Amino acid sequence: MLRFDYVKLSGATGNDAAPLRRVEPHHLLTSHGRWYLIAWDLDREDWRIYRADRITPHAPTGPRFAPREVPGGDAAAFASARFRGSTETDTWPCRGTVVIHLPASDVLPFAGDGVVEELGPGRCVLESGSWSWVALAASLNRFDATVDVVGPPELAEAFELLAARNASTARRGVISAE
């Protein structure tokens, strides 16, 4: 068993250090240049992912334990799913399909893990995902092109919400940050 103090994300309210954590460590992996510990949290009775640079271990460590299997059996897929906001699978909780009025060759380098299909000159289909509908709609604006929503309706509603927010921002103009 590993016991450690864990520093919360910067900007969190209250004390920076969370209460002592007691975990059964299972995997250490890297993602986007950071090390992460995947562990079974004994007090929360759930799988958790901890950034290694926020861990301050306590000595001595606790008793030995029988290793559990990480959900799905693959630590990297488990971490990827959690980073995407999913608890079950390595997929985005919000997935949608759009037609982008650009050639597939212009969209493909920026599609991430999305699937791009050519429709003809100057148009392609993109199926992509994100952790929320608004985040997905916002990410599709990066193409600076006309976008038609194929589905689902929640994605079209997210575009409508973003349009209202952006119109409000434009009406207010530039403000002082003070």
SEFIDREN-434083 format. One record per atom (N, C-alpha, C, O): residue in three letters; y, x, z. Coordinates in steps of 0.02 Angstrom, whole numbers, plus 50000, padded with zeros to 5 digits. Layout:
ALAYXZ...
END
This chain:
MET499425004350000MET500005000050000MET500625004550000MET500635009850033LEU501115002549963LEU501745006249960LEU502285002149995LEU502364996149981ARG502655005350040ARG503215002150074ARG503855005550050ARG503885011750047PHE504375001550034PHE504995004650011PHE505584999950019PHE505504993850025ASP506175003050020ASP506804999250016ASP506974998649942ASP506835003249903TYR507274993049924TYR507434991949853TYR508164989949847TYR508374985049878VAL508544993549808VAL509254992149799VAL509324986749747VAL509044987249692LYS509714981449763LYS509824976049717LYS510254978349659LYS510554983649661LEU510284974149608LEU510724975449551LEU511434976049575LEU511634972649622SER511824980349543SER512534981049562SER512884974349549SER512714970849502GLY513354972849590GLY513714966549585GLY513394960849623GLY513664955349627ALA512804962149653ALA512474956949693ALA512864955949757ALA513184960549783THR512844949949783THR513204948449845THR512794950649905THR512184951149900GLY513114951949960GLY512764953850021GLY512624961250022GLY512944965149986ASN512144963150064ASN511954970250068ASN511664972550002ASN511344968749966ASP511774978949987ASP511484981749926ASP510734982549932ASP510374981849882ALA510484984049991ALA509764985150001ALA509434978650021ALA509674975050065ALA508884977149988ALA508484971250005ALA508034973050064ALA507964978850081PRO507724968050095PRO507264969450150PRO506694974050127PRO506574974750067LEU506364977250174LEU505804981650159LEU505294977950115LEU505114972250129ARG505064981350063ARG504554978450018ARG503884981650035ARG503844987550050ARG503364977550033ARG502674979950042ARG502294977649980ARG502224971649968VAL502054982449942VAL501734980749878VAL501084984649869VAL500964989849900GLU500674981949824GLU500094985549798GLU500284987949729GLU500294983949681PRO500444994449721PRO500664996949656PRO500084997049605PRO499524998849623HIS500244995249543HIS499714995049492HIS499864999149430HIS499425002649406HIS500464998749405HIS500635002349344HIS501345004949348HIS501785001749377LEU501455010649317LEU502115013449308LEU502205014249233LEU501795017549201LEU502735011349206LEU502845011749134LEU503585012549118LEU504015011449161THR503725014449057THR504415015149035THR504585009648986THR504165007248948SER505215007548988SER505485002748940SER506225004048934SER506585004148983HIS506455005148873HIS507155006348858HIS507445012048901HIS507995011448926GLY507055017348909GLY507295023248944GLY507295022949019GLY507565027349052ARG506975017749048ARG506935017149121ARG506205016649141ARG505785014149104TRP506055019049203TRP505395018449231TRP505355012049273TRP505835010449309TYR504795008549269TYR504695002349307TYR504015002649342TYR503525005149314LEU503994999949402LEU503384999249440LEU503164991949436LEU503554987449454ILE502554990749414ILE502254984049416ILE501814983849478ILE501374988149486ALA501924978949521ALA501574978749585ALA501474971549609ALA501844967049590TRP500964970749650TRP500854964349684TRP501244964549749TRP501104968749792ASP501734960049756ASP502144959849816ASP501774955849869ASP501634949849860LEU501604959049924LEU501194955849976LEU501564950250012LEU501254945450033ASP502214950850021ASP502594945750056ASP502754939750012ASP502794934050036ARG502854940849948ARG503024935449902ARG502404932549868ARG502424927349836GLU501834936149877GLU501204934049847GLU501284932649772GLU501094927349747ASP501574937649737ASP501704936849665ASP501784943849634ASP501934948649669TRP501684944149569TRP501804950249532TRP502554951349526TRP502924946649512ARG502784957549535ARG503494959349529ARG503554965749489ARG503084969749485ILE504134966549460ILE504304972749423ILE504914975749456ILE505424972349466TYR504874982149474TYR505414985649509TYR505634991649468TYR505224995349442ARG506294992449462ARG506554998549431ARG506445004349478ARG506645004049536ALA506125009549453ALA505935015249496ALA506545018749526ALA506505021349581ASP507105018949490ASP507695022449516ASP508035018549572ASP508515021149602ARG507805012549588ARG508085008649643ARG507625008649704ARG507775005249754ILE507065012249701ILE506565012449754ILE506685018549799ILE506775024149775THR506695017249865THR506695022649915THR506065021749957THR506045017250000PRO505555025949945PRO504915024849980PRO504955026550054PRO505355030750075HIS504525023250092HIS504435024750163HIS503775028550171HIS503305027450134ALA503755032950220ALA503135036550234ALA502925034750305ALA503365033550346PRO502305034350322PRO501755035050275PRO501635028550237PRO501905023350254THR501225029050186THR501045023050149THR500565018850190THR500305021150240GLY500445012750167GLY500015008250204GLY499285009150186GLY499095014050154PRO498865004350206PRO498145004850195PRO497965004450121PRO498375002150080ARG497375006650104ARG497125006150035ARG496984998850019ARG496904994750065PHE496944997249956PHE496834990249935PHE496384990249874PHE496314995249838ALA496074984549862ALA495664983649801ALA496144981449746ALA496474976349753PRO496174985149691PRO496644983349637PRO496524976449608PRO495954974249600ARG497064972949594ARG497044966449561ARG497134967649486ARG497374972949466GLU496944962749446GLU497064963349374GLU497754960349360GLU497914954849382VAL498154963949321VAL498804961449300VAL498684955449255VAL498234955549213PRO499084950149262PRO498984944349218PRO498964946249145PRO499394949849120GLY498454943949110GLY498364945549040GLY498004952049029GLY497784953448973GLY497934956149082GLY497564962449077GLY497944968249047GLY497684973849046ASP498554967249022ASP498934972548989ASP499604973249024ASP500024968749020ALA499714978949059ALA500324979849098ALA500954979749054ALA501454976849073ALA500924982948996ALA501504983148952ALA501684976148926ALA502274974448925ALA501184972248907ALA501314965448883ALA501584961048940ALA502014956848930PHE501314962049000PHE501554958249059PHE502294959749071PHE502684955149081ALA502474966249071ALA503174968149083ALA503624965449028ALA504174962949042SER503404965948966SER503804963448910SER503934955948916SER504484953648904ALA503414952248936ALA503494944948945ALA503994943449000ALA504424939148992ARG503944947049056ARG504404945849112ARG505124947549092ARG505594944049110PHE505214953049054PHE505884955049032PHE506184949748986PHE506794949048981ARG505754945948952ARG505984940748907ARG506074934048943ARG506284929148912GLY505914933849006GLY505994927649044GLY505384923249041GLY505424917349061SER504824925749018SER504214921849014SER503734924149069SER503704930049086THR503374919449098THR502884921249149THR502174921149122THR501714923449155GLU502084918449063GLU501404917449037GLU501224922548983GLU500704925848988THR501644923048931THR501454926948873THR502014931648853THR502584931048876ASP501854936248809ASP502344940948783ASP502724937848725ASP502704940348669THR503054932348739THR503444928848688THR504074926148720THR504114925248781TRP504564924848679TRP505194922148705TRP505114914848724TRP504754911148690PRO505434912648779PRO505374905648798PRO505724900848750PRO505554895048746CYS506224903348712CYS506584899248664CYS506504902448595CYS506744908048583ARG506174898948550ARG506064901448481ARG506334896348432ARG506224890348440GLY506674898748380GLY506954894348331GLY506914897348261GLY506784903248252THR507034893048212THR507004895048142THR507654893048108THR507894887448117VAL507934897648070VAL508564896448034VAL508504899147963VAL508084903347947VAL508944896547920VAL509054899347854VAL509714903247858VAL510224900347878ILE509694909547840ILE510294913747840ILE510484915047767ILE510054916947727HIS511104914147751HIS511344915047683HIS511504922347670HIS512074924247658LEU510974926347674LEU510994933547658LEU510314935347630LEU509814931947644PRO510274940647590PRO509614942947568PRO509194945347627PRO509464947847676ALA508544944547622ALA508094946647676ALA508184954047691ALA508114956147748SER508344958047640SER508424965247650SER509024966847696SER509024972147728ASP509524962347698ASP510094963347743ASP509944961047814ASP510244963547862VAL509494956347822VAL509334953547888VAL508784957547923VAL508814958547983LEU508284959647885LEU507694962947914LEU507854968747961LEU507534969148014PRO508324973247946PRO508434978847993PRO508704976748061PRO508674980548109PHE508964970648066PHE509274968348128PHE508904962448159PHE509154959348205ALA508304960948133ALA507934955048156ALA507524956448218ALA507224951748246GLY507494962548242GLY507094964148302GLY506374962048292GLY506054964248244ASP506114957848337ASP505424955648331ASP505374949048294ASP504844945748295GLY505924946948261GLY505924940848222GLY505534941748157GLY505404947348135VAL505354936148126VAL504994936148062VAL505474933848008VAL505774928448013VAL505544937847955VAL506014936447900VAL505614935147837VAL505144938847821GLU505804929747801GLU505494928147736GLU506034926947686GLU506514923247699GLU505974929947627GLU506454929047572GLU506384921947544GLU505824919647533LEU506944918647533LEU506944911947502LEU507154912247430LEU507004907647391GLY507494917347411GLY507764917947344GLY508394922047349GLY508554924647402PRO508764922547294PRO509364926747295PRO509864924547350PRO510104918847350GLY510004929047396GLY510514927847446GLY510334923247503GLY510774921147540ARG509684921647512ARG509484917247568ARG508804919347594ARG508364921447556CYS508724918747661CYS508084920247691CYS507984915847752CYS508454912947778VAL507364915347774VAL507184911747835VAL507064916947889VAL506734922047877LEU507324915647950LEU507204919948007LEU506944915648064LEU507254910748084GLU506354917548089GLU506104914548151GLU506184919848204GLU505944925448198SER506544917948258SER506704922848310SER506704919448377SER506634913348382GLY506784923448430GLY506774920748497GLY507254924248543GLY507514929548528SER507354921148601SER507784923848654SER507604920448719SER507184915948721TRP507934922648772TRP507794919848839TRP508144913148850TRP507974909648897SER508634911348807SER508964904748811SER509184902748741SER509244906848696TRP509304896248732TRP509524893748667TRP510214896448650TRP510344898148592VAL510664896748699VAL511344899348686VAL511304906748667VAL511654908948621ALA510884910548701ALA510814917648684ALA510534918448613ALA510744923048577LEU510074914248593LEU509794914648525LEU510334912948474LEU510404916548424ALA510714907648485ALA511244905848438ALA511764911348433ALA511984913048378ALA511954914148490ALA512454919648490ALA512184925648452ALA512564928848415SER511544927248461SER511264933048426SER511254932048351SER511304936948313LEU511184925948328LEU511164924548257LEU511854925148224LEU511904926248164ASN512384924548264ASN513054925448238ASN513194932648217ASN513674933948181ARG512784937348240ARG512894944348222ARG512824945648147ARG513054950748123PHE512514941048111PHE512424941948039PHE513054940447999PHE513084942047939ASP513544937248031ASP514184935747997ASP514074932247930ASP514344934247879ALA513654927047933ALA513484923247873ALA513364916047892ALA513314914447951THR513334911747843THR513164904747855THR512444904347879THR511994907447852VAL512344900347932VAL511684899347962VAL511534891947964VAL511934888047990ASP510964889847938ASP510744882947941ASP510144882547988ASP509664886347979VAL510174878148038VAL509624877448085VAL509064873248055VAL509184867548033VAL508464875948054VAL507874872248032VAL507584868648093VAL507364862948088GLY507584871948150GLY507354868748211GLY507274873848266GLY507274879848254PRO507194871448325PRO507204864548349PRO507924862148362PRO508394865948355PRO508004855748380PRO508674853048392PRO509054856748447PRO509674856948445GLU508704859548496GLU509044863148551GLU509444869048524GLU509964870848552LEU509214872148469LEU509584877648440LEU510234875248408LEU510754878448415ALA510214869548373ALA510824866748345ALA511314864848400ALA511914865948392GLU511064862148455GLU511504860448512GLU511814866648542GLU512394866448564ALA511454872148543ALA511724878448570ALA512294881048525ALA512794883548551PHE512214880448459PHE512754882348414PHE513374878048426PHE513934880648425GLU513274871648439GLU513834867048453GLU514184869148518GLU514804869248520LEU513814870748569LEU514094872948633LEU514494879448623LEU515054880048649LEU514214884248587LEU514574890448574LEU515214889348534LEU515724892448547ALA515184884748486ALA515784883248446ALA516334880548490ALA516914882548483ALA516164876048536ALA516664873248582ALA516944878748627ALA517554879048638ARG516514882948655ARG516754888448698ARG517204893148659ARG517734895148684ASN517004895048598ASN517404899648559ASN518064896648537ASN518574900148534ALA518074890148522ALA518704886848505ALA519174886848565ALA519774887948557SER518914885648624SER519324885848685SER519604892748696SER520184893548714THR519184897848686THR519414904748694THR519974906248644THR520474909348662ALA519884904148582ALA520394905448531ALA521054901948547ALA521584904748536ARG521024895848574ARG521634892148592ARG522014895748648ARG522634895748648ARG521654898748695ARG521984902248750ARG522304908748728ARG522784911048759GLY522064911648674GLY522344917948650GLY522184923848696GLY521724923548737VAL522574929148688VAL522464935148727VAL522794934248795VAL523374932148800ILE522424935948849ILE522684935248916ILE522654942048951ILE522314946648928SER522994942649006SER522974948749045SER522344948649088SER522154943449114ALA522024954449097ALA521414954849137ALA521574955449212ALA521104955649252GLU522194955649230GLU522384956449301GLU522354950049338GLU522504949849398
END
